[in-house]
Amino acid sequence: MGFRASSRGLSALFALAIATAGRADVVPGDRITADTIGRVQDLVSPGVAWCVRHGFPITVGETRSVAWPKAYRDATEKYAGQVRLAADGLTLEHYVAGLPFPTIDPRDPHAAVKIMWNYEYRFLTTDDVDLRNFDADTGAIADHGPLAVERHFMIDHFRRLFWNGRLYVDPKPEKPNPAGYRGQQGLYPFLEPFDMKGIGGLGNRYIDPAKQDDSWLYLPSLRRVRRLSTAQRSDALFGQDIDQDSFYGYSGHIAWMDFRLLGEQTVLGVFHGQHYPARWHEKVDWAFDEVWEKRQVYVIEATTKLPQYAYAKRILYVDKETWVMPYSDMYDRSGELWKVWINDYTFRRKAFDGTQVVEYPDEMGFIPAIVMVDVQLEHATKASLPSHRFPGEQGWYFNQGERAGITDDWFTVAALVNAGH
């Protein structure tokens, strides 16, 4: 895909694609493959289109609405009217909880950054989340063939704790917060492969956009905690394809990018996946085999402000109902399509039927699988969230606080090191 981000050509091509979206069309029951990619060319990102041409299947289903959780809806109605964007364009004023900007005017010069603030405070990021017992494989991918596994990873926990905008776990709506945290997250310890056992990462993010993230990587073989720069958050580590800032589609700070609204578009994405745990295609096993549906999204161009950041641009597809991303594309410094992140979402009240399974009062956004594909190297990393190796594991635990092990002291360097021993 030879788009040049350094020129106006990339933005013009996306604007043209958005303006002409709808020329291609699909109906529920359609099975899209490389032979019929033309039918969805205007309904997916260039990165997803590349994957379909190489064997990633799309089965089209009915579009279904996703209801907001009641507490989130009530908080939006109560507080959104007082939220303002500060003069710096990067700071929210008077935010308490809920969606900051429920009404977006595309003509607003700050529309793109407001959309990103809505993404930051989407209802999936209210109090906390614990993802347990998940695994990933990374390796070269064959055209219409399998992934040649180079490394298999097994990770114990991915946890996030949010300090403001809280709706479910006391204290709320904000924890006592002298450090000014927006949130903390940790990915540790690695259980496999053997030579990486005990490795983990940790990070703090601040409400103040002028403060850089704190990011640490623990390497037990060296008995060393390494501090990562902001630019290094875009680096893929350990021979796989995923960087910290690509989690969920985009996990970087809003202050690190210049955002521009390219337009609104109808796209296909997985929002009501039928399989939990994930189902991978029998032959093209780096592709999850799910039902996709039409969604209305904002298309955002995010251009880095950081001189050593790996990606020059990200193209972000933000769903207008849930404020999550079905996928995002990344471009290198020469303007070439480099990678694509694809989410497999399913909105439901519980992971699956079972007596010990947590049932939520509202639908939550489970993610049974993600895929990151490097289209230049024809290399991919796929993750099952949770792993198939743990039958009965719910994987995702939302807003459970201490019951799920979400405590302040888990997000410390001392805990990171201790878990790696």
HUMOWO-V806268 format. One record per run of one state. SS is the DSSP state (~ for helix, > for strand, _ for the rest). FROM is the first residue (numbers start at 1). TO is the last residue. If there is no record, write none. Layout:
ss->[SS,SS]
from->[FROM,FROM]
to->[TO,TO]
This chain:
ss->[_,~,_,>,_,~,_,~,_,>,_,~,_,>,_,>,_,~,_,>,_,>,_,>,_,>,_,>,_,~,_,>,_,>,_,>,_,~,_,~,_,~,>,_,>,_,>,_,>,_,>,_,>,_,>,_,>,_,>,_,>,_,>,_,~,_,~,_,~,_]
from->[1,9,21,31,33,34,40,46,54,58,61,70,83,84,86,92,94,111,121,128,142,147,163,164,165,174,175,181,193,194,197,200,207,214,220,224,228,231,235,244,250,254,257,271,272,273,280,281,288,289,291,305,313,320,325,332,337,349,364,375,379,385,396,399,401,405,408,412,413,420]
to->[8,20,30,32,33,39,45,53,57,60,69,82,83,85,91,93,110,120,127,141,146,162,163,164,173,174,180,192,193,196,199,206,213,219,223,227,230,234,243,249,253,256,270,271,272,279,280,287,288,290,304,312,319,324,331,336,348,363,374,378,384,395,398,400,404,407,411,412,419,421]
